[in-house]
Amino acid sequence: MPQTSRRIFVTDCEGPVTKNDNAAELAEAFMPQGSAFFRKISLYDDYLAEISHKQGYKAGDTLKLILPFLKAFGVDDRTIQKFSRRSIEMIPFADTVLRQIQDIAPAYIVSTSYSPYIEAVCDVIGFPFHFTFSTQMNLDNFILSESEKKFLKTAHSRIIDLPDVTIDECVNSVSDMSASDMEVIGKLDALFWDQLPQLDIYALLESVNPIGGREKAEAIWEIVRKEGADLENVLYIGDSITDVEAFRLVRTGGGLAVSFNGNHWAVREASIALTARNANPIGWIAHAFIAHGMESLEDLMIQKVTPENESFLSEHSSQIRRTVRTEKIGALG
């Protein structure tokens, strides 16, 4: 296939390329009950970004909310670097797929993940780090006093004791939240926006701007300008709430937004939803898009036939059959 720079491939990292959630794994490894702590903050992040639409807040800002707590439990920059390098788990064939795509089109990684993790992934798969966007942070630049460390550890325990809030596809606005969930949200609001700003270590939180939400969309604009392309020639792969703004941008611009094993936030904003246990289908779609654009994927649907969906698939397939082969031929048995 001849090389082309007209179309551009952009992917998230965690999900389409690796199995990790680096920030969640850091919390689990270095905080007591870190998995539960991260889950509660992540649900709070979902609420702030997509339910209450807090001004100045975006999906993925979880990564700055947890940093003072990581520091309180002894995590420093070297710890993050070492942990990230030894914990990488690749989606099968993702490295091969990325190398093949790089041979035929510009390829970029746009990730909310901390930069030390993305740099480690790039080293493992041989991807150029200067073709990535990720969250810059530096814990060592900030001093945490003993009194503030004590406060953060106490706050950590209080968060662990809070019940999880319920945010699913049925929740679209604050009015959909239960009274008990809003009580939890109120306690987290008080902690993060009233109490923490009184601490010196809050400067650490303010110094970090995670590449999520609108920052991912802005990264795509930067890539498009750099490559002299336009949005209709962008293929973007993502899987979570941090990809919603990127999906909306690419989809409304005429490009292809692909949810890869995505959650409900990703699926409902994507052009197409792809599920697979390895990265090979990403390569198939990328090669088709890069060679022939959106036309090559128009009406594409691959789905296992079951008694429950047979009628829907038959109707859809017959409709496309008549479009492709004309009404006269398509109506034949």
C-alpha positions, -999 to +999 in steps of 0.1 A: +000+000+000+015+034-009+023+057+020+000+086+026+000+115+050-035+126+041-052+106+068-042+104+105-044+077+131-048+088+168-053+064+197-057+065+234-032+043+252-049+026+282-075+004+266-066+002+229-028-003+234-023-015+270-045-032+296-034-010+324-050+018+343-017+032+356-032+057+380-056+032+396-027+007+399-005+033+416-033+039+441-038+002+447-001-004+451+008+024+475-024+034+494-044+013+520-075+001+502-062+021+472-085+003+447-116+014+466-102+049+470-095+053+433-129+039+424-147+065+445-127+094+431-133+081+396-170+080+401-169+115+415-149+125+384-177+111+362-202+132+381-183+164+379-174+160+342-206+147+326-234+151+351-229+185+370-205+199+343-185+217+370-169+248+355-132+243+348-134+206+354-130+178+328-130+140+326-097+126+337-090+152+363-090+123+387-053+121+379-047+154+397-071+149+425-052+118+437-017+133+436-016+148+471-028+115+485-001+095+466+025+119+480+011+115+515+017+078+513+053+082+502+051+081+464+077+102+446+086+106+409+112+078+409+086+054+424+061+062+396+088+057+369+099+024+383+064+011+390+052+021+355+080+004+337+075-029+355+037-030+353+030-026+316+006-051+302+000-049+264-031-056+245-021-085+223-006-075+189-010-037+197+027-031+192+027-048+158-005-030+148+010+004+157+042-003+138+022-013+107+001+018+109+032+040+113+044+027+079+014+041+061+002+072+080+011+096+108+003+079+141-002+095+175-010+085+211-032+109+231-035+097+266-047+110+300-020+088+316+009+102+335+039+109+312+063+085+329+040+057+321+035+067+284+073+071+281+077+036+294+052+022+270+069+040+241+102+024+251+087-011+252+069-009+218+094+014+200+069+042+195+083+078+193+075+096+225+075+130+207+043+117+189+024+114+221+004+137+244+001+128+281-003+143+316+028+160+329+034+159+367+063+163+392+057+152+428+093+161+439+088+198+432+064+201+462+070+197+500+044+181+522+044+190+558+037+164+585+005+182+595-008+182+560+003+146+555-018+137+586-048+156+572-046+138+539-044+104+555-074+112+576-093+124+545-083+092+527-099+072+554-130+093+553-133+088+516-129+050+520-158+050+544-182+068+519-205+046+499-200+045+461-223+068+441-244+054+413-236+068+379-247+047+350-263+052+316-296+061+332-281+091+350-279+122+327-284+151+351-282+161+387-319+155+391-314+118+383-291+114+413-305+100+445-305+119+478-280+096+493-257+100+464-259+137+466-250+136+503-218+118+493-211+143+465-216+171+490-189+156+513-165+152+485-172+188+473-164+201+507-131+182+509-118+190+474-131+225+469-132+240+504-107+222+526-079+211+503-074+246+488-065+257+523-034+235+522+000+243+508+001+210+489-029+221+469-004+238+447+006+203+435-030+196+424-032+230+406+001+224+388-013+194+368-035+196+338-045+161+328-049+154+291-085+144+292-118+157+279-113+190+261-074+186+262-077+154+241-099+174+216-073+202+216-045+177+210-064+164+179-067+200+166-029+204+172-022+172+153-045+182+124-028+215+121+007+200+123-001+174+095-020+199+073-051+177+073-087+181+085-110+163+109-127+142+082-093+124+077-088+116+114-094+081+129-095+082+167-096+052+190-107+055+226-126+036+253-137+058+282-152+090+295-119+109+289-124+103+251-159+118+249-148+152+238-124+137+212-151+115+199-176+144+196-150+165+178-139+138+153-174+125+147-190+159+140-160+168+118-167+139+096-139+116+108-141+082+124-145+078+162-140+042+173-149+029+207-126-001+215-141-022+243-155+011+255-177+018+285-212+034+280-196+069+280-175+060+250-200+038+231-227+065+230-204+091+215-186+069+190-191+064+153-187+027+156-182+004+186-156-023+182-151-052+207-121-075+205-097-094+228-067-082+207-057-052+187-058-068+152-092-054+143-079-019+151-053-025+124-079-038+099-101-007+103-071+016+103-058+002+070-092+005+054-097+040+066-063+052+057-066+037+022-101+047+013-116+069+041-151+067+056-165+052+024-147+019+031-164+015+064-199+028+055-226+005+070-200-020+083-214-042+110-200-075+123-221-092+148-226-128+160-260-141+149-282-153+178-319-161+180-324-128+198-309-105+171-315-126+140-346-106+129-328-072+134-297-084+115-317-099+087-337-067+082-305-045+083-286-069+060-314-070+035-316-032+035-279-028+027-282-057+002-308-037-018-288-006-016-256-023-029-271-047-054-302-026-064-338-033-054-344-057-083-315-081-075-316-075-037-351-088-035-342-121-050-338-152-028 
